Amino acid sequence: MIPGPQSKEKIVGCFRDNCMSSLGKIMKYQGKHINMNEVINYWLLQLPLKYDKKEACEMHQLLVDVAINNPLILFTNEVNVSKVILIYG
C-alpha cells in the first residue's frame, strides 16, 4: 500500500518530534558541552511537539524545568518569551 499524504505527514511529524526530543535530552544531560543559547533557540522554535505524545510530555516538562532553573538562558529575547506563552497559553 502506498502511504497517502496524511500518512506521510504523520511519519514526518513523528520523525521531527523524536529529533527534537533527542535534542532536548542532549541539552538536559550534556548541556555543558554545547552552545545552549543557539541550541535552545532552535529547539524552542520546534515546540510544541504534536505527533509523539510521550515525547511531547517529556519535552514540555523539560521546557518548564528550563524556565524554572535557567530562565536567563530561555528568556534571552522577546521571541522566546512569546513562543513559551504560545505553547502554554
ABEGO torsion letter per residue (X at the ends): XBBBAAAAAAAAAAAAAAAAAAAAAAAAAAAAABBAAAAAAAAAAAOBBAABAAAAAAAAAAAAAAAAABAAAABABAAAAAAAAAAAX
